[in-house]
Amino acid sequence: MMLRLLYKKFFPVSPFGDFPSSSRFFHENASLKSITHSSESSSLTVSYLTSSCGLSPKAALRTSKWFTLKTTKNADLVLDFLRNQGFEQTLIAKALTVQPGLLELHPERNLRPKMDFLIKYGFSDSQLSRILSRDPSIFTCSLDKTIAPAFEFLKGLVGTRENVISVIDHSAHPLRQCYKKRLMPNISILREHGVPVSRVSRLIIKYPRSLCMASPTRFREAVVAVHGMGIRPCLTIFVEAVRAMVSISKSIWDGKVEVYKSLGWSEDEIVSAFSRFPMCMMYSEKKIRSGMEYYIKVLGWDPSYVSSHPVLLCYSLEKRVIPRCSVLQVLLAKDLIKEDLKWTTALYINEEQFLERFVTKYMEEAPELMRVYHGMTGSKGIAAI
């Protein structure tokens, strides 16, 4: 029953909204007709994007399908403005592949006020460069109606300008139109279910996109599902679980469930593992399978034991698990550690602690440990709990 609740399907919004099929056909073909009719403009656009903006011919051709220039006059002014702001050609090219509509904006009326606002707010040159290359569409938003109000809203949520800058530096999603359509409603949904402001603030500081990627309907379903699992809203793990659920589709979720089942987990164990460590449902099926198979087939651990320690799945086999288990195997063979040692403890601790407790401590009795740890032997770290 609990797993069926988690399986609840999220219905994506059609990119065509409520267009009936006939309207959709007209909508699509009107765009196609426009592009075909303006072949000369398209040719000018491709040429300009390659020669003046630095796009590759392939990228320019792809971009020209969504954007055409009738004249280069305004585009020249935009390029001059961006270059005068210190942006390099490669960065400008990257921005235009994401948002070619920048070339249609008026430099003084549209671009400068927003750039001045960000600079005055405290963004560094490197941060502005990241925003331009990664999220250039925010420059197409209204400063007075969207950007400035969103900044004030974020400041009220995360407390300081520095935190606001950190959020936007990671993702400018909260500054787009979704600020009112998604960010604010989704925060309200969390608050309705008893999630403290401090948890909401932590979520948006750490994962800015998580509150903007799902519609309020889908977001509410995820919150209800997580709440139904018995995870308390006051816990950090609650918002982590919500984030995980809105980040993957039902088909992907079902695929992960089938992988875990095929490797010995029951439905209750899947729910329990997700409740402990939501990230276990966000890894690729390949990573899940390789990790589970190593713990079960190589180390001889029971699937239920792994499900009760799901954080094990986040570790790299090559960089962490196999080297450490190889060291433990040597120590066990030489009777330097007890058989009842919890190997999970050795995997949890950081590298400095592991080296101190299991390598340097026994270098006299087992001088080969450092070679084993750095993969200079063929050991597979076979062991049992």
Secondary structure, DSSP 8 states (H G I E B T S, - for coil): -HHHHHT-------TTTT--HHHHHHHHHHHHHHHHHTHHHHHHHHHHHHHTT---HHHHHHHHTT---S-SHHHHHHHHHHHHTT--HHHHHHHHHH-GGGGGS-IIIIIHHHHHHHHHHT--HHHHHHHHHH-GGGGGS-IIIIIHHHHHHHHHHH-SHHHHHHHHHH--GGGSTHIIIIIHHHHHHHHHTT--HHHHHHHHHH-GGGGTSS-HHHHHHHHHHHHHTT--TTSHHHHHHHHHHHHS-HHHHHHHHHHHHHTT--HHHHHHHHHH-GGGGTS-HHHHHHHHHIIIIIS---HHHHHTSGGGGGS-IIIIIHHHHHHHHHHHHTTSS-TT--HHHHHHS-HHHHHHHHTGGGTTT-TTHHHHHTT-S--------
